[in-house]
Amino acid sequence: MKIVFAGTPEFARVALERLHAAGFQIGLVLTQPDRPAGRGMKLHASPVKQFALVHGIPVAQPRSLRLDGKFPQDATMAREALLATDADVMVVAAYGLILPPWTLEVPRLGCLNIHASLLPRWRGAAPIHRAIEAGDAETGVTIMQMDAGLDTGDMLLVERRPIAATDTTASLHDGLAALGGRLIVEALKLAACGGLMPIKQPEAGVTYAHKIEKAESAIDWALPVAVIQRRIRAFDPFPGASTVLAGEAVKLWKSEIDSKPRPSDAGIGTILSANSEGVRVVCGDGVLRVTELQRPGGKRLPAADFLRGFPLSAGAAFASPAGAEPV
């Protein structure tokens, strides 16, 4: 079976690696253009491009696939490259570009998407973040036959996995990436012998995982403590939950819900204590104990190490980080 692969970040690279290891013929990789990153803002190739180059797989990096869009020459060249591969199927994983209708029609078996949620829940750009933020008990991977809608196509394979109380977006991402790589190999083997059984997505239970914005990182201490704790996990590693003390931004990476009751006379965001066990902060209905923090330009540190360089005292209060410089 001849494959075109479209993907960009690490999640997609894992799937590409599994397809390559399984012996599928990958005639072309589509990935996002190189982006500036790091302190020097030098151009960096995506994880998918890096893997493809190491293994001698041709790469195309169109800025758009819309033939009538802003970059028609890019789209035309990509279309010619795709047609030249005579691919049986295109596998798509976190590509980052919208696929116009013509792309869905070129491969003989269409386009299969690796989506990191249990569709129809969490269609859209950030299903892993949103599942943790919402407090879902489980998530999974859906292999989907792509159509013109946003993650609305028929489901081909689905596998579930629980979301642990300690899972962050980073840890859940790694588990789902491995699961997605395994499932897409299984799906293509079934497709080769006509063994896939498409199932339409149910109309009930549709939710959308909107893209994560940096502005969401600001912690509102008036929210319930469980909501804040989930957001800290959901925003690890990006954009990182943040707050402000005395005009300085602080990022919060790990936390636990404190067993002690919330003092009735303590103001929202007030620090109750700060020691090696963590920084205890008053929330809307309880107390959160933050155990890993970070100053601007610094490293993520356990509370004990953080407090040596940034002493916090009981009675001080965290505020909204609106207007503060990001860490």
N, C-alpha and C positions, 0 to 999 in steps of 0.2 A: 504494500500500500504506500502510495506517494503522498507526502504530507507537506503542506505549508504551515508554518508556525508563526503566530502573531502574539507577541507579549513583550513586556518591558522589565518589570522589577524582579526581585528575588523569588517571589511566589511563582512567577512564570518560568524562571530559570530552572527551578526544581523539576517542573513538568517536562521541559525540553530535555533535561538530562535523562529523565526516565524513558522518554520516547527514544532518544538516541541509544541508550543502553539496551533497549528492547529490540533494536535492529531495524526500526522503521526508516524508510528512505525519506530524509528531510531535504527537499529541493530548494527551499527558500525560507528565510526568517525575516519577518517584518517586525521592526521595533522602533521606538521613539527616537528622534534625533538626539545626539549627544547633548548633555546639559552641563552648564557650569556648576561646580560644587566645590566645597572645601574653602579654606581660608583664602587661597589664591584664586578661587572661582575659575579654575581651569576646566576645560571641557572633559567630561567623563562619559565613557560608553556605558550603556545599561548592562546589568548582569546578563541579560539574554544575549546581547551583542557580544559580550566578552566570551561567553561559552561558544557561540557560533564561530567566532573567528579562530578560537583555539582548535576547533574540530573541522575547520575548512568548509563550513556551511555558508553559502551566499547570503548576504544581508542587504536589505533595502530599508531606508529610513525616511519615508515620505512624511512631510509635515501635515499632509491631509490626504484622504482617499476620495474626496469629493471631486468628481470630474468637472463640476460647475462651481467649485468653491474658490477659495482665496489662492490656492496653489494647484491649479489644474495640471501644470507640467509634472509636478511630483506625483499626482494621482495617475496620470496617463502612463508614466514610466513604471509605477508600481503595478498597474493593470497589465502592462505588457510582460513584466517579469512574472507575474502570477500566471498568466495564460501560458507562458513558455514552459512552466514547470509541469503542465498537464496533471495537476494534483487531483487525487481522489477526494481529499478532505482538507479543510483548514482547521487547525486547532487554535483556539483563542483563549488566552489567559492574562487578564489584567493588562491588556494592550495599551489602553489610554486614548485611543482614537475611535470615533464612531465609525462603524462599518456601514457604508451605503449599500443599497439593495444590490448593486451589481456584484459586490464581493460575495454575497450569499449564493449567487447563481453560478459562479465560475467552477468551483470544485464539484465533482460528480455527486458527492455525498453532502454537499453544503458545508456549513461551519459548525463545529462543536465547541461549546464554551465550558470552561472549568470555573464554576461560580462557588465562592466560599460561603454558602448559606443553604438552608433548607427552603428552597423556593416553594411558594411565592413570598415567603417572609424574607425581608431584606434584599429586595432587588436594588440595584444601584451600586454606587462607587465604594462604599465603606461598610460592607456587611460584617466584617470581623469587629470593628470598633463598636458598631451600633448594637450588636448582639450582647457584648459585655456591658455596655452602658445601660441597656434596657433590663439587665438582670436575667437574661434568658438562661434556662437550665441546660440547654443543648444547642448545638449547631451542627454543621456538617458540610459536605460538598455535594453539589448537584452538577452532573454532566448534562448539558442542555443543547438541544438543536436550536441554533439561533434563527430568529426571524426578524422582522423589521422593528419590533417593539423593544423596549428596554427590559431585557431579561425576562421576556414573556413566552419564550419558546417551549416546546414540549420537553419534558424531563425524560432522560434516557437511563441514567443511573443515579442513585442517591445513597449516601452512607452517612450515618449520624455519629456524633461523638459528644460526650458531655463537656460542659464548660465548668472547670474547677473553680472553687472560690478564690484560688490564688492566680488564676490565669490572667495574663495581660494580653494586649493585642500582639505583642512580640511573641510570646510563648504559644498562643493559639494560632497565630499565623504560621509558625514553623510546623505545627502538627497538621494543619489543614493543607499546607503546601505539599507535604509528603503524601497525605491522603489523596489529594488531587492528582499527583503524579501517578500514583498507583491506579486510580480509577480511570484516567484517560487511556492508559495502556490497555486496561480491561475492555473499555468501551470500543477502542479501535479493533481489537481482536474479535469482538462480537460483531462489529460492523462489517468486517471482512467476510463473515459467513452469514450475514443477514439476520443476526441474532438479537439486534437491539429492538426493544419494544417501547415505542414512544408513548408517553402518558401526558395528557394535557394538564397544565397547572390548574388547581382549583381556583375558583373565583374568590372564595373566602380566604381571609388571612393575609391579604396583600399588604406589605409595608415597604417603605423606601428608605434605603440607607444613604442619606445625603452625604456628600463630600464633607470631610472634616475641615473646618476652618480654624485658623490660629486663634481667632477671637473666642472660640469655645473653651480655650484652655483656662480662662479666668474662673477661679472657684468662687461660687456664691455660698458663703458659709451659712446662709439662712436655709439652705436646702436640707432635707433629711440626711442624716449621717450616712445611711446606706447608699444613697444616690451619689454623694460626694466620693465615697470610697470606690464605687464602680467607675466613676469618671476618671479617677486617678489611674485605675487599671486599664481603662479603655484608651486613654491618651498616652500610653507608654508603648512605643517610643516617640510617637508624634501625635500632637504637638507638645505633649508634656503638660500636666496640670500645673497651674501657677497661681501665685498670690503675691501680695506686696506687704512689706513691713518697713515703716519709716522711709518710704520712697524707693526701696530696693526690691526688685523682683526675686522671688524664690520659687523654684520648681519643686514639686512634690512627686516622688516616684513610688514610694511604698507606704502603706498605711494599714491600720487595723481599727475596727470598731471597738472602742474602749468599753469595758464591762461596767465601769462606774457610772452612776446616773449623772445627767447634766444638771449642774447647779442652777437653780431657778433664778438667781439674781445675777448670773454672768451674761455679759453681752455677747452677741454673735461675733465669732472670730477671735474671741479672747483666748489667750494662751493660759491654761491652768497650771501647767508645769512643763519644764524642759530639762531632760536629763538623758542618760545613756539608754533608757528604755524607750525614748521617743518624745515628741512634742505633742502634748495633749491640747486640742483646740475645740472650743465650743461650736457646735453646729445647731441646726434648727431644732432637732429633737434628740440630740445625744452628743457624745464626745468622740472625736476622731484622734487616734494616736498615730502621728506621722513618724515613720521610722527610717526613711531615706529621703534626703533633700539635696538641693544643688543651688549654689550661688551663680550669678552671671559670670561666665568665663571659667567656672570651676568644674569639678568632677562631681558625679553622683556619689554621695557619701552616707554611710550610716549615721544616725542621729548623733551618736557620741562624738564622732570625728567632725561632723558638721558644726557642732556647738563649740568646739575648741576655736574655730576661726570666726564664728558668727554667734556670739552668745545671745540667747533669748531668755527673757525673764517673765515670770508669771505676772499677769496683768496687762502686758502688751497685747495689741490686737492686730491681726491680719486684716487687710482691706482688699477691695477689688483692685486687680492689677491694671485697670484701664489707664492707658497712657504710659505705662512703664515700658522700659526697653526689654525686649525678649532675652531670655537667658541664652 
